[in-house]
Amino acid sequence: MTKLWPDLQKFWQQRRVCVTGGGGFLGSFVVKKLKELGAGEIIIPRHSQYDLRNVDAIRQLLRDTSLSTQNGRRAAVDIIIHLAAQVGGIGINRTRPADFFYDNLMMGAQLLHESRQFGVDKFVGIGTICSYPKFTPIPFKEENLWEGYPEETNAPYGLAKKMLLVQAHAYHQQYGFNAIHLLPVNLYGPGDNFDVESSHVIPALIRKCLEAKKQGDDHIVAWGDGSPTREFLYVADAAEGIVLAAERYNDTAPVNLGSGIEISIKELVETIAHLTGFQGDIIWDTSKPNGQPRRALDVSRAKEAFGFQAKTPFEEGLARMIEWYKQQRIEDKVDVRIQASTSVT
């Protein structure tokens, strides 16, 4: 039997929403989706004004975004979608594990706690696929979350995020607070982070292939041996899933957000090389870590609970991402030329 969902636009037109990390990669797509649905008000706190690792800053944010009511009380925002996070690939997770643990734990735990204190109706916590045990049966089911320790290279990050799930359960049990927890897989798409030091696997490979092609290199170097598998979700699809859950899902059980398609790193590299036009060799640096052996999600709960299903074919999403990055490089060069031509010496 098909569920009859309520009118999303009607729901959001009545809501004031705070999106932490709303200026970031995923956040910008969530904000765009909320705008399309006519959300009553969207608040995007900036790190320069509100450092969410600091509880005083969180309290100030919640005070600043509250409205006066007719009876003289203050009304908090209706929903907080917490996307702000310290994120990155295997390399930066290995060099800064303490930062990844502390920053993510402090931001999430304190924000959820103060949200309840201030009377926020609903808290949407965004977890991570990295919270799953290193060796999890494929496909990952939400009930597998507690069956082992996460993969070592990103365990501090994964466990810090996992504490939001524990907290959501506890606050629901003790206070009846409506906090949900979503578990997205690796995201990709236009606007991703292409920084050499901190990017995830897809933008790192796109950049390597394009730069090698431009420089005429006959090979690129990829980490590991190519055997691990991953699942990827196009960022606009992830944003849709988060917004659907924020409107329709009110259970404490965590929910996977993914595409349901597993791909090996070897196949991923070959696909990106093809789409970027790089025809050189791929050298595997086996001194570098592989990360978790396999990742692929059971995505049935999201479809059943709030009607989410990924729509974007993987290669189509990759092609959009590659074109976006190529255009950004052109625009960056033009901007540099303009600055140089207008500088005063």
C-alpha positions in Angstrom: 0.0 0.0 0.0 1.4 3.4 -1.0 1.5 6.0 1.8 -0.2 9.3 1.2 2.2 12.0 2.3 1.1 15.5 3.3 1.8 18.6 1.1 5.5 19.4 1.8 5.1 23.1 0.7 2.2 23.6 3.1 4.2 22.2 5.9 7.4 24.3 5.3 5.6 27.6 4.8 4.7 27.5 8.4 8.2 26.7 9.7 11.2 28.6 10.9 14.3 26.5 10.3 17.9 26.9 11.5 20.4 25.1 9.3 23.9 24.9 10.9 26.5 24.5 8.2 24.0 26.0 5.7 26.7 27.8 3.8 28.7 24.5 3.2 28.6 21.8 0.6 25.5 19.8 1.7 24.0 22.8 3.6 23.7 25.0 0.5 21.6 22.3 -1.2 19.4 21.8 1.9 18.9 25.6 2.0 18.1 25.6 -1.7 15.5 22.8 -1.2 13.9 24.6 1.7 13.6 27.8 -0.3 12.0 25.9 -3.2 9.4 24.6 -0.7 8.8 28.1 0.6 10.0 27.7 4.2 8.7 30.5 6.4 12.2 31.5 7.5 15.7 30.0 7.0 18.4 30.9 9.5 22.0 30.2 8.6 24.4 30.8 11.5 28.0 31.7 10.5 31.0 30.3 12.3 32.5 33.8 12.5 29.6 34.8 14.7 28.7 31.6 16.4 31.4 29.0 17.2 29.2 26.0 17.9 31.9 24.3 20.0 31.2 27.0 22.6 28.0 26.5 24.6 27.7 30.3 25.2 27.7 30.8 21.4 25.0 28.2 21.0 22.9 29.9 23.6 23.4 33.3 22.0 22.4 31.8 18.6 19.2 30.4 20.1 18.4 33.7 21.8 19.1 35.6 18.6 16.8 33.4 16.6 13.9 33.4 19.0 10.8 35.5 18.4 8.7 37.4 20.9 5.1 36.1 21.3 1.9 38.0 22.2 2.2 36.7 25.8 5.7 38.2 26.2 7.5 34.8 25.9 10.2 33.9 23.4 9.5 31.3 20.8 12.5 29.3 19.4 12.9 28.1 15.8 10.7 25.2 14.9 13.4 22.9 13.5 17.2 22.7 13.7 19.0 20.8 10.9 22.5 20.3 12.2 24.9 19.9 9.3 27.9 21.8 10.7 30.8 19.4 11.1 34.5 18.9 10.9 34.9 16.6 7.9 37.6 15.3 5.5 39.2 12.3 3.8 41.4 9.6 5.3 44.6 11.7 5.3 43.3 14.5 7.4 41.4 12.1 9.7 44.7 10.4 10.5 46.6 13.6 11.2 43.9 15.4 13.2 41.8 12.6 15.0 41.5 14.7 18.2 40.1 17.7 16.4 37.6 15.5 14.5 36.4 13.9 17.7 36.3 16.9 20.0 34.8 19.5 17.5 32.1 17.2 16.2 31.1 15.9 19.7 31.0 19.4 21.2 29.0 20.9 18.4 26.4 18.2 18.3 26.0 17.3 22.0 25.7 20.9 23.2 23.5 22.1 20.4 21.0 19.2 20.9 21.0 19.8 24.7 20.4 23.5 24.4 17.8 23.1 21.6 15.6 21.1 24.0 16.2 23.7 26.8 15.1 26.6 24.5 12.0 24.8 23.3 13.0 23.8 19.7 10.3 21.4 18.4 12.6 19.1 16.4 16.3 18.4 16.0 17.6 16.7 12.8 21.1 15.2 13.5 23.3 14.2 10.6 25.5 11.3 11.4 27.9 9.4 9.1 28.5 6.1 7.4 31.8 6.1 9.3 29.9 5.2 12.5 29.4 1.6 11.3 31.8 -1.2 12.4 34.8 -1.8 10.3 33.5 -5.2 9.3 29.7 -4.9 8.7 27.7 -7.3 6.7 26.7 -6.0 3.3 24.3 -4.2 2.9 24.7 -2.2 6.1 21.5 -2.3 8.1 20.8 0.3 10.8 20.7 -2.5 13.4 24.3 -3.3 12.6 25.6 0.0 14.1 26.5 -1.5 17.5 28.2 -4.8 16.3 31.8 -3.6 16.4 34.3 -0.8 16.4 34.6 1.6 13.4 37.4 1.5 10.9 40.5 3.0 12.7 41.4 5.8 10.3 38.1 7.7 10.9 36.8 6.1 14.2 37.1 9.3 16.3 34.9 11.2 13.8 32.5 8.3 13.4 32.1 7.8 17.2 31.7 11.5 17.9 28.8 11.6 15.4 27.4 8.3 16.8 27.0 10.0 20.2 24.3 12.2 18.7 22.3 9.0 18.2 22.8 7.9 21.8 21.8 11.4 22.9 18.7 11.5 20.7 17.5 8.2 22.3 18.2 9.4 25.8 16.5 12.8 25.4 13.4 11.2 23.8 13.2 8.7 26.6 13.6 11.2 29.4 12.1 14.4 28.0 10.0 13.3 24.9 12.2 15.5 22.7 11.8 14.9 19.0 15.4 14.3 17.7 16.1 12.1 14.7 19.4 10.7 13.4 20.3 10.2 9.7 23.2 8.3 8.3 24.3 9.5 4.8 26.9 7.7 2.8 29.7 9.6 1.1 28.4 12.6 -0.8 29.5 14.0 -4.1 28.5 16.8 -6.5 29.0 20.4 -7.5 30.4 22.6 -4.7 32.4 19.8 -3.1 35.7 20.4 -1.4 38.6 20.0 -3.8 41.4 21.0 -1.4 44.5 18.8 -1.7 44.8 18.2 2.0 41.2 17.6 3.1 39.1 16.5 0.2 37.2 13.2 0.0 38.0 10.5 -2.6 35.9 11.7 -5.6 37.0 15.3 -5.7 40.6 14.2 -5.0 40.5 11.8 -8.0 38.9 14.4 -10.3 41.5 16.9 -9.5 44.3 14.4 -10.0 43.0 13.3 -13.3 42.4 16.8 -14.7 45.8 18.1 -13.5 47.6 15.0 -14.9 45.8 15.5 -18.2 46.7 19.2 -18.4 50.4 18.6 -17.5 50.7 15.6 -19.9 51.6 13.1 -17.1 51.5 9.5 -18.1 50.1 8.2 -14.7 48.3 9.2 -11.5 48.8 7.6 -8.1 45.8 6.3 -6.1 45.8 5.3 -2.5 45.5 1.6 -1.4 45.0 -1.3 -3.8 41.6 -0.4 -5.3 39.7 -3.3 -3.7 37.6 -1.5 -1.1 34.0 -0.6 -2.1 32.0 2.5 -1.5 28.5 3.9 -2.0 28.0 7.5 -3.1 25.0 9.8 -2.9 24.5 12.8 -5.1 24.4 15.9 -2.8 21.0 17.2 -4.2 19.5 13.8 -3.5 20.9 13.8 0.1 19.4 17.3 0.6 16.0 16.0 -0.5 16.3 13.1 1.9 17.1 15.3 4.8 14.2 17.6 4.1 11.8 14.7 3.7 12.9 13.2 7.0 12.7 16.6 8.8 9.0 16.8 7.7 7.9 13.2 7.9 10.1 11.2 10.3 9.7 11.3 14.1 11.2 8.1 15.3 14.4 7.6 17.3 15.7 4.7 15.1 18.6 5.9 12.8 18.0 5.9 9.1 20.4 5.3 6.3 20.5 7.7 3.4 22.1 6.3 0.3 21.8 5.2 -3.3 21.9 1.5 -2.7 24.7 1.1 -5.3 28.1 -0.3 -4.4 31.2 0.4 -6.5 34.9 -0.5 -6.0 37.5 2.2 -5.7 39.2 0.6 -8.7 36.1 1.0 -10.8 35.6 4.5 -9.4 39.1 5.6 -10.5 38.6 4.1 -14.0 35.2 5.8 -14.3 36.6 9.2 -13.3 39.6 8.8 -15.6 37.2 8.1 -18.5 34.9 11.0 -17.7 37.8 13.5 -17.4 39.6 12.2 -20.5 42.7 11.0 -18.7 44.3 8.1 -20.6 47.4 7.4 -18.5 48.2 4.6 -16.1 46.8 4.3 -12.6 49.5 3.4 -10.1 48.3 2.0 -6.7 50.2 3.1 -3.7 49.7 0.1 -1.4 51.6 1.8 1.4 48.6 4.0 1.9 45.5 2.8 3.8 42.5 1.3 2.1 40.1 2.4 4.8 36.9 0.3 5.5 36.9 -2.8 3.3 33.3 -2.4 2.0 30.5 0.1 2.3 27.0 -0.3 0.9 23.7 0.5 2.6 20.3 -1.1 3.0 18.2 2.0 2.1 14.7 0.4 2.6 13.9 2.2 5.9 14.2 5.6 4.3 11.9 4.7 1.5 9.3 3.1 3.8 9.5 5.7 6.6 9.5 8.9 4.6 9.5 8.1 0.9 13.1 8.9 0.1 14.8 7.2 -2.9 17.9 8.5 -4.7 17.2 9.7 -8.3 20.6 10.8 -9.8 22.5 8.1 -11.9 26.1 7.9 -10.6 27.9 8.8 -13.9 25.5 11.6 -14.6 26.2 13.1 -11.2 30.0 12.7 -11.7 29.8 14.4 -15.1 28.0 17.4 -13.5 30.6 17.6 -10.8 33.5 17.5 -13.2 32.0 20.2 -15.4 31.3 22.4 -12.3 35.0 22.0 -11.2 36.3 22.8 -14.7 34.2 25.9 -14.8 35.4 26.9 -11.3 39.0 26.7 -12.4 38.3 28.9 -15.5 36.5 31.4 -13.3 39.3 31.4 -10.7 41.9 32.1 -13.4 39.8 34.9 -14.8 39.4 36.4 -11.4 43.2 36.2 -10.8 43.8 38.0 -14.1 41.3 40.7 -13.3 42.9 41.3 -9.9 46.4 41.4 -11.5 45.3 43.9 -14.2 43.7 46.2 -11.7 46.3 46.1 -8.9 48.2 49.3 -8.0 52.0 49.0 -7.8 
